[in-house]
Amino acid sequence: MRRRAFLLTMGGAAAGAMRSIALAADAQQQVFDLFSKIASALSDDDAAMFVEAVDPGMPSFQQFRRDIVALTDLADLTNSIEVLSDTGDDTHRAEELDWFLEIVGKADPHTVERRREVVKFGLERKGGKGKKWKIVSIDPLHFFAPPKLI
């Protein structure tokens, strides 16, 4: 009798652990998909998609929004991202991305700036029932500033 109770308890604990692993893996994939969409949107001159992914309560949000809109207005962008670090759970994530950004001036396509930096992001699930991932911190924020030479 005791043996059965122990096995059932262990089975329940294992199932709970497997659910936690599945939720973390799902969260990891959702965050990866978010950054893939952001990089694609920037290449398509869609600053709004990136801005919508950022929590308006993020420090320096207004400056970030102005910078990313100016960046996409002034330049054609090519992005490449590689995940260096991905930690967290199904409500909070910390991401480090090796982000390569090629900036080609729209007014003068001979003007090219290349940026490559490790960019750190903090994310949280925000909102009501659907709870979407929102970026709550970006470091360094200046990585997404408009180019100075264009």
C-alpha positions as CSV (number, residue, x, y, z in Angstrom):
1,M,0.0,0.0,0.0
2,R,2.7,2.5,0.9
3,R,4.7,1.5,-2.1
4,R,1.8,2.5,-4.4
5,A,1.3,5.8,-2.7
6,F,5.0,6.6,-3.1
7,L,5.0,5.7,-6.8
8,L,1.9,7.8,-7.4
9,T,3.4,10.7,-5.6
10,M,6.7,10.4,-7.6
11,G,4.6,10.1,-10.8
12,G,2.8,13.3,-10.0
13,A,6.1,15.1,-9.2
14,A,7.6,14.0,-12.4
15,A,4.6,15.1,-14.4
16,G,4.8,18.5,-12.7
17,A,8.5,18.8,-13.5
18,M,7.8,17.8,-17.2
19,R,5.1,20.5,-17.3
20,S,7.5,23.1,-16.0
21,I,10.1,22.0,-18.6
22,A,7.5,22.2,-21.4
23,L,6.4,25.7,-20.3
24,A,10.0,26.9,-20.2
25,A,10.7,25.4,-23.6
26,D,7.5,27.0,-25.0
27,A,8.4,30.4,-23.5
28,Q,11.9,30.1,-25.0
29,Q,10.4,29.4,-28.4
30,Q,8.0,32.3,-28.1
31,V,10.7,34.7,-27.2
32,F,12.9,33.5,-30.1
33,D,9.9,33.9,-32.5
34,L,9.4,37.5,-31.1
35,F,13.0,38.5,-31.9
36,S,12.9,36.8,-35.3
37,K,9.8,38.9,-36.1
38,I,11.5,42.1,-34.8
39,A,14.6,41.5,-37.0
40,S,12.4,40.8,-40.0
41,A,10.2,43.9,-39.3
42,L,13.3,46.1,-39.1
43,S,14.4,44.8,-42.5
44,D,11.0,45.7,-43.8
45,D,11.1,49.3,-42.4
46,D,8.4,48.4,-39.9
47,A,9.5,50.2,-36.7
48,A,5.9,49.8,-35.3
49,M,6.3,46.1,-34.8
50,F,9.4,46.6,-32.6
51,V,7.8,49.4,-30.7
52,E,4.7,47.3,-30.0
53,A,6.9,44.6,-28.5
54,V,8.4,47.0,-25.9
55,D,6.6,47.8,-22.7
56,P,5.8,51.6,-22.7
57,G,6.9,51.6,-19.0
58,M,10.5,50.7,-20.0
59,P,12.9,53.4,-18.9
60,S,13.7,55.7,-21.9
61,F,10.8,54.3,-23.9
62,Q,10.0,57.6,-25.6
63,Q,13.6,58.1,-26.7
64,F,13.8,54.4,-27.9
65,R,10.6,54.9,-30.0
66,R,12.0,58.1,-31.6
67,D,15.3,56.4,-32.4
68,I,13.9,53.3,-33.9
69,V,11.4,55.2,-36.1
70,A,14.2,57.6,-37.2
71,L,16.5,54.6,-37.9
72,T,13.9,52.9,-40.2
73,D,13.0,56.2,-41.8
74,L,16.6,57.1,-42.7
75,A,18.0,53.7,-43.6
76,D,17.4,50.3,-45.1
77,L,18.4,47.7,-42.5
78,T,19.7,44.1,-42.7
79,N,19.8,42.2,-39.4
80,S,21.3,39.0,-38.1
81,I,20.8,37.8,-34.6
82,E,22.2,34.9,-32.7
83,V,21.1,33.9,-29.2
84,L,24.1,33.8,-26.8
85,S,22.2,33.4,-23.6
86,D,18.6,32.5,-22.8
87,T,17.5,32.2,-19.1
88,G,14.3,32.5,-17.2
89,D,10.9,30.9,-16.8
90,D,7.5,31.2,-18.3
91,T,6.9,34.7,-16.9
92,H,10.4,36.4,-17.0
93,R,13.3,36.0,-19.5
94,A,16.7,37.4,-19.9
95,E,18.2,37.3,-23.4
96,E,21.6,38.1,-24.7
97,L,21.7,38.4,-28.5
98,D,24.7,38.9,-30.8
99,W,23.1,41.4,-33.1
100,F,24.6,42.5,-36.4
101,L,22.9,45.5,-38.0
102,E,23.8,46.8,-41.4
103,I,22.5,50.3,-42.1
104,V,22.4,51.6,-45.6
105,G,21.3,55.2,-46.2
106,K,18.1,55.7,-48.2
107,A,19.2,59.1,-49.5
108,D,22.7,57.8,-50.3
109,P,23.1,54.0,-50.7
110,H,26.9,54.4,-50.6
111,T,26.7,55.4,-47.0
112,V,26.9,52.2,-45.0
113,E,27.3,51.7,-41.2
114,R,27.7,48.3,-39.6
115,R,27.0,47.6,-36.0
116,R,27.6,44.5,-34.0
117,E,27.1,44.2,-30.3
118,V,25.8,41.9,-27.6
119,V,22.4,43.4,-26.8
120,K,20.8,42.3,-23.5
121,F,17.0,42.2,-23.2
122,G,14.7,41.7,-20.2
123,L,11.2,40.3,-21.0
124,E,8.1,39.8,-19.0
125,R,4.7,38.4,-19.9
126,K,2.3,41.4,-19.8
127,G,-1.4,41.9,-20.4
128,G,-4.6,40.2,-19.7
129,K,-5.7,36.8,-20.7
130,G,-3.4,36.3,-23.7
131,K,-0.3,37.6,-21.9
132,K,2.2,38.5,-24.5
133,W,5.9,38.8,-24.0
134,K,7.0,42.5,-23.6
135,I,10.5,43.8,-23.7
136,V,11.1,45.7,-20.4
137,S,14.8,46.5,-20.8
138,I,17.3,46.9,-23.6
139,D,21.0,47.4,-23.0
140,P,22.6,49.1,-24.7
141,L,19.7,51.2,-26.0
142,H,22.0,53.3,-28.2
143,F,22.4,50.3,-30.5
144,F,19.1,51.2,-32.2
145,A,19.8,54.9,-32.5
146,P,19.7,56.5,-35.9
147,P,23.0,56.7,-37.8
148,K,25.0,59.9,-37.4
149,L,26.5,60.0,-40.9
150,I,23.3,59.8,-43.0
